[in-house]
Amino acid sequence: MVHHPGPLSTVQDLGRAGWAALGVPPSGASDSRSLTLANRLVGNPEHAACVEASLGGLTVELTAARHIALTGAHTAADLAGRPVAANTPYYARPGDVLRLGRPLGGGLRTYLAVSGGIAVDPTLGSRSTDLLAGLGPPPLRPGHRLPLGDQPSPRTMVDLAPSPALPARPVLDVVPGPRDDWFTPDGLATLTGNPYTVTADANRVGVRLDGPALTRRVTAELGPEGMPTGALQVPPSGQPILFLTDHPATGGYPVIAVVTTRCLPLAGQLAPGDTVSFRFARGADEF
């Protein structure tokens, strides 16, 4: 049962792939790497639904005996008054209360996996909350009771999954976008040669960045085009917008570059005030 959802907590899995042609974005965990790790730690399939807590603050009570794990952004957390470390499975008894503080270092989103997974009804094959399209379960609220699936068997016997800390100044690999030729010749060099700051205008849909403006060479209007997760769309201001998992299926501004799939989990952890840089991917295998 949810006592307090924090600033924003939602149910997420690996998303609803294959519906973009009908205008449905993929949604799913902003940091899929952390979600799959949390599931492995409690013995769930990697695609099982978890709770994604943005900026911590989540307080939940376990109403059944389950194993739990926290991954992603590290927080000061406790279970029934005992400290809880990240990337480690814990056994929770009925009535135990789990509390998450704010992230302690880099990162924005923390993932809570419970053995058996969050068993809300799927929509278009996914249990993910999509804030833009309004699909899936609503964001968590006080008093919200989340159904759990059957206990997996056997549970993983891992005690700890060592993971590197999220970087303070992340660097994201990119490949040229479908409209990079709409920008002046130094457009991509400007993007990859300068740091950008994550503004307060950031959520699961996208992140507005502040930095050197990207100047367009072609100023004509652009009709709606398909947009992948990781697209760096550039409006007339010249300040790029990085699309995340709840992004619209189409957009009307040119895309100068696209963040590689390998770097999308890191992009999903960008928090307001972070400094982020971009570099060209070294090879096609990194996409």
PyMOL commands that set and color helices and strands:
alter all, ss='L'
color gray80, all
select helices_A, chain A and resi 20-22+32-41+180-182+187-193+261-267+284-286
alter helices_A, ss='H'
color red, helices_A
select strands_A, chain A and resi 2-5+8-12+50-54+58-61+66-72+75-79+82-84+90-92+97-103+109-114+171-176+196-202+206-210+225-226+231-233+241-243+250-251+255-259+275-280
alter strands_A, ss='S'
color yellow, strands_A
deselect
rebuild
show_as cartoon
